[in-house]
Amino acid sequence: APRYQRAWLRGDLVAGLAVAALVVPKSLGYAGIAGVQRRQGHWRQAAENFLKTSELDPLFYGWQEELAYTYGCMGQYAEADAIWRRGIALAPDIPGLRVWRAINILSSTGDIQAARSILASMAGSLDAVDASYLAYYLFLLDLFEGNYAGALRRLSVGSSPTVETQFW
């Protein structure tokens, strides 16, 4: 393989800046339009624009998150799950992605055990706020299952977050 030559640096910098100047505003433009479309109830158009945004910037998990959320709201749970998985692969340390994937599973199948399994996969490496966030959703799953004693136990150990510790 040829070695990088210092003479190429200027041309590469110009090319990089040109791409950034064109792609970044375009992806932000699609995202901005999609956000407005979603607020106006134009879900299909919003999904199309979030899809374009995620294609222009495929390594940013935030566009995957917006697209998956939009698909979920449209009732397209299988598509949403595929996008949630992609977002988690891009940003495995972002707990909200797993929480929303678990919510998507609950919405589509009602499978509490599958949702619990997704949430349990993040339990080992959380800071205090994220652990509180996780405890809140595990508390809700306990309630959904009718495990009221388990839900009360979670509350009694002080692991239920206040609204202020929720970060979404």
Secondary structure, 3 states (H helix, E strand, C coil): CCCCCHHHHHHHHHHHHHHHHHHHHHHHHHHHHHHHHHHCCCHHHHHHHHHHHHHHCCCCHHHHHHHHHHHHHCCCHHHHHHHHHHHHHHCCCCHHHHHHHHHHHHHHHCCHHHHHHHHHCCHHHCCHHHHHHHHHHHHHHHHHHCCHHHHHHHHHCCCCCCHHHCCC
